[in-house]
Amino acid sequence: MTDQEYTFEEKIMGLIDQLNAYIEQYHGGSVELDHIEGRTVYVRLGGACEDCPLSNATLQGWVAGTLRQFFNDVQVIQAD
């Protein structure tokens, strides 16, 4: 498959899976895709990230920052 054969949702899921692997291995936390509405991506932080005071930095810095490198118009929000 070429890059153009993947849907937006599949690309987002792949990026979040890669981020999750890093966060799990090095920080004991997790990030998972909750759902996507248009160009808004809702994620859940878990593990060590759940009650961490730096979870917003992880959400906006790592997760949103990484997704915006590939899709500059996405918004990333923590799901309730």
Residue frames as a rotation matrix with the C-alpha (Angstrom) as fourth column:
MET 1
0.574 0.819 0.000 0.00
0.819 -0.574 0.000 0.00
0.000 0.000 -1.000 0.00
THR 2
-0.440 -0.658 0.611 1.18
0.585 -0.726 -0.361 3.48
0.681 0.198 0.705 -0.72
ASP 3
-0.910 0.016 -0.414 0.68
0.336 -0.553 -0.762 6.38
-0.241 -0.833 0.498 1.67
GLN 4
-0.754 0.633 -0.176 -2.25
-0.650 -0.680 0.339 7.64
0.095 0.370 0.924 -0.42
GLU 5
-0.334 0.638 -0.693 -4.15
-0.082 0.713 0.696 4.39
0.939 0.290 -0.186 0.07
TYR 6
-0.628 0.110 -0.770 -4.48
0.764 0.279 -0.582 4.90
0.151 -0.954 -0.259 3.84
THR 7
0.409 0.822 0.396 -7.40
0.593 -0.570 0.569 6.90
0.693 0.002 -0.721 5.20
PHE 8
-0.019 -0.322 0.947 -6.93
-0.455 -0.840 -0.295 9.90
0.890 -0.437 -0.131 7.47
GLU 9
0.713 0.397 0.578 -8.21
-0.688 0.238 0.686 7.79
0.135 -0.887 0.443 10.38
GLU 10
0.893 -0.420 -0.162 -5.74
0.414 0.908 -0.068 4.97
0.176 -0.006 0.984 9.64
LYS 11
0.057 -0.905 0.422 -2.84
0.331 -0.381 -0.863 7.42
0.942 0.189 0.277 9.52
ILE 12
0.128 0.071 0.989 -3.88
-0.762 -0.632 0.143 8.98
0.635 -0.772 -0.027 12.83
MET 13
0.946 0.257 0.198 -4.25
-0.325 0.732 0.599 5.53
0.009 -0.631 0.776 14.43
GLY 14
0.615 -0.776 -0.143 -0.76
0.597 0.576 -0.558 4.56
0.515 0.258 0.817 13.23
LEU 15
-0.145 -0.667 0.730 0.81
-0.091 -0.726 -0.681 7.71
0.985 -0.165 0.045 14.65
ILE 16
0.368 0.354 0.860 -0.97
-0.862 -0.217 0.458 7.29
0.349 -0.910 0.225 17.98
ASP 17
0.983 -0.056 -0.173 0.12
0.096 0.968 0.233 3.64
0.154 -0.246 0.957 18.15
GLN 18
0.187 -0.981 0.059 3.75
0.557 0.056 -0.829 4.73
0.810 0.188 0.556 17.68
LEU 19
-0.161 -0.181 0.970 3.41
-0.539 -0.807 -0.240 7.45
0.827 -0.561 0.033 20.31
ASN 20
0.756 0.532 0.381 1.81
-0.612 0.372 0.698 4.97
0.230 -0.761 0.607 22.69
ALA 21
0.745 -0.536 -0.397 4.68
0.480 0.844 -0.238 2.52
0.462 -0.013 0.887 22.29
TYR 22
-0.247 -0.871 0.424 7.18
0.244 -0.479 -0.843 5.25
0.938 -0.104 0.331 23.20
ILE 23
-0.027 0.307 0.951 5.17
-0.770 -0.613 0.176 6.58
0.637 -0.728 0.253 26.13
GLU 24
0.923 0.379 -0.067 4.63
-0.272 0.767 0.582 3.05
0.272 -0.518 0.811 27.50
GLN 25
0.523 -0.778 -0.349 8.28
0.613 0.628 -0.480 2.07
0.592 0.038 0.805 27.22
TYR 26
-0.421 -0.861 0.285 9.89
0.473 -0.476 -0.741 5.21
0.774 -0.177 0.608 28.58
HIS 27
-0.697 0.168 0.697 7.28
-0.504 -0.806 -0.310 6.70
0.510 -0.567 0.647 30.89
GLY 28
-0.941 0.324 -0.092 4.90
0.313 0.741 -0.594 3.94
-0.124 -0.588 -0.800 31.94
GLY 29
-0.349 0.849 -0.397 1.93
-0.384 -0.516 -0.766 5.81
-0.855 -0.115 0.506 30.52
SER 30
-0.557 0.207 0.804 -0.29
0.726 0.592 0.351 5.32
-0.403 0.779 -0.480 27.53
VAL 31
-0.490 0.509 -0.708 -2.23
-0.583 -0.795 -0.168 7.20
-0.648 0.330 0.686 24.89
GLU 32
-0.680 0.327 0.656 -5.07
0.588 0.778 0.222 5.71
-0.438 0.537 -0.721 22.88
LEU 33
-0.906 0.417 0.076 -7.42
-0.216 -0.608 0.764 7.00
0.365 0.675 0.641 20.24
ASP 34
-0.593 0.799 0.098 -10.96
0.049 0.158 -0.986 7.49
-0.804 -0.580 -0.132 21.53
HIS 35
0.308 0.651 0.694 -12.57
0.815 0.195 -0.545 8.83
-0.490 0.733 -0.471 18.35
ILE 36
-0.859 -0.512 -0.025 -12.24
0.395 -0.693 0.603 11.33
-0.326 0.508 0.797 15.53
GLU 37
0.377 0.925 -0.054 -14.77
0.690 -0.319 -0.650 13.99
-0.618 0.208 -0.758 14.57
GLY 38
0.996 -0.054 0.065 -13.76
0.012 -0.673 -0.740 15.73
0.084 0.738 -0.670 11.38
ARG 39
0.230 -0.970 0.082 -10.26
0.086 -0.064 -0.994 17.05
0.969 0.236 0.069 12.03
THR 40
0.136 -0.138 0.981 -10.58
-0.941 -0.327 0.085 16.81
0.309 -0.935 -0.174 15.84
VAL 41
-0.089 -0.308 -0.947 -8.85
-0.015 0.951 -0.308 13.82
0.996 -0.013 -0.089 17.41
TYR 42
0.534 0.330 0.778 -9.97
-0.784 -0.149 0.602 12.70
0.315 -0.932 0.179 20.87
VAL 43
-0.128 -0.667 -0.734 -7.48
-0.085 0.744 -0.662 10.65
0.988 -0.022 -0.152 22.89
ARG 44
0.937 0.317 0.144 -7.27
-0.190 0.121 0.974 9.12
0.292 -0.941 0.174 26.35
LEU 45
-0.157 -0.980 0.125 -4.15
-0.636 0.003 -0.772 9.19
0.756 -0.201 -0.623 28.48
GLY 46
0.877 0.462 -0.133 -3.66
-0.223 0.636 0.739 6.28
0.426 -0.618 0.661 30.86
GLY 47
0.365 -0.750 -0.552 -1.14
0.743 0.592 -0.313 4.51
0.561 -0.296 0.773 33.04
ALA 48
-0.283 -0.600 -0.748 1.36
0.919 -0.392 -0.034 6.85
-0.272 -0.697 0.663 34.65
CYS 49
-0.863 -0.032 0.504 -0.03
0.287 -0.852 0.438 9.73
0.415 0.522 0.745 32.55
GLU 50
-0.034 0.994 -0.103 -3.46
0.713 0.096 0.695 9.49
0.701 -0.050 -0.712 34.15
ASP 51
0.822 0.355 -0.446 -2.69
0.570 -0.488 0.662 11.47
0.018 -0.797 -0.603 37.32
CYS 52
-0.176 -0.984 -0.037 0.58
0.975 -0.179 0.128 13.06
-0.133 -0.013 0.991 36.24
PRO 53
0.331 0.278 -0.902 0.80
0.325 -0.931 -0.168 16.85
-0.886 -0.237 -0.399 36.61
LEU 54
-0.525 -0.597 -0.606 2.61
-0.400 -0.456 0.795 16.93
-0.751 0.660 0.001 33.25
SER 55
-0.293 0.453 0.842 -0.14
0.638 0.749 -0.181 15.08
-0.712 0.484 -0.508 31.37
ASN 56
0.769 0.567 -0.293 -1.25
0.188 -0.640 -0.745 18.29
-0.610 0.518 -0.600 29.60
ALA 57
0.122 -0.817 -0.563 2.32
-0.781 -0.429 0.454 18.80
-0.613 0.385 -0.690 28.37
THR 58
-0.692 -0.302 0.656 2.31
0.054 0.884 0.464 15.21
-0.720 0.356 -0.595 27.08
LEU 59
0.196 0.878 0.437 -1.04
0.681 0.199 -0.705 15.76
-0.706 0.436 -0.558 25.39
GLN 60
0.900 0.230 -0.370 -0.18
-0.033 -0.811 -0.584 19.07
-0.434 0.538 -0.723 23.76
GLY 61
0.170 -0.933 -0.316 3.57
-0.800 -0.318 0.510 18.62
-0.576 0.166 -0.800 23.30
TRP 62
-0.725 -0.553 0.410 4.01
-0.281 0.781 0.558 15.03
-0.629 0.289 -0.722 22.26
VAL 63
-0.287 0.678 0.676 0.65
0.660 0.652 -0.374 13.89
-0.694 0.339 -0.635 21.02
ALA 64
0.753 0.628 -0.194 -0.73
0.319 -0.608 -0.727 17.05
-0.575 0.486 -0.658 19.40
GLY 65
0.262 -0.745 -0.613 2.73
-0.639 -0.610 0.469 18.22
-0.724 0.269 -0.636 18.36
THR 66
-0.693 -0.527 0.493 3.49
-0.050 0.716 0.696 14.97
-0.720 0.458 -0.522 16.58
LEU 67
0.007 0.774 0.633 0.11
0.804 0.373 -0.464 14.78
-0.595 0.512 -0.619 14.85
ARG 68
0.781 0.309 -0.542 0.42
0.036 -0.890 -0.455 18.41
-0.623 0.336 -0.706 13.69
GLN 69
-0.307 -0.923 -0.233 3.77
-0.401 -0.096 0.911 17.62
-0.863 0.373 -0.341 12.05
PHE 70
-0.858 0.026 0.512 1.80
0.397 0.667 0.630 15.47
-0.326 0.744 -0.583 9.61
PHE 71
-0.084 0.910 0.407 -1.61
0.857 -0.142 0.495 17.16
0.508 0.390 -0.768 9.72
ASN 72
-0.888 -0.459 0.040 -1.22
0.378 -0.775 -0.506 20.83
0.264 -0.434 0.862 10.62
ASP 73
-0.507 0.767 0.394 -4.98
-0.542 -0.639 0.546 21.39
0.670 0.064 0.739 10.82
VAL 74
0.008 0.539 -0.842 -5.85
0.438 0.755 0.488 18.78
0.899 -0.373 -0.230 13.46
GLN 75
-0.024 0.058 0.998 -6.97
-0.834 -0.551 0.012 19.60
0.551 -0.832 0.062 16.95
VAL 76
-0.387 -0.162 -0.908 -6.21
0.246 0.931 -0.270 17.13
0.889 -0.328 -0.320 19.74
ILE 77
-0.005 0.509 0.861 -8.48
-0.843 -0.465 0.270 16.97
0.538 -0.724 0.431 22.79
GLN 78
-0.965 -0.257 0.055 -8.43
-0.236 0.756 -0.610 14.70
0.115 -0.602 -0.790 25.82
ALA 79
-0.256 0.911 -0.324 -11.61
-0.074 0.315 0.946 12.62
0.964 0.266 -0.013 25.83
ASP 80
-0.145 0.317 0.937 -13.78
-0.958 -0.282 -0.053 12.60
0.248 -0.906 0.344 28.95
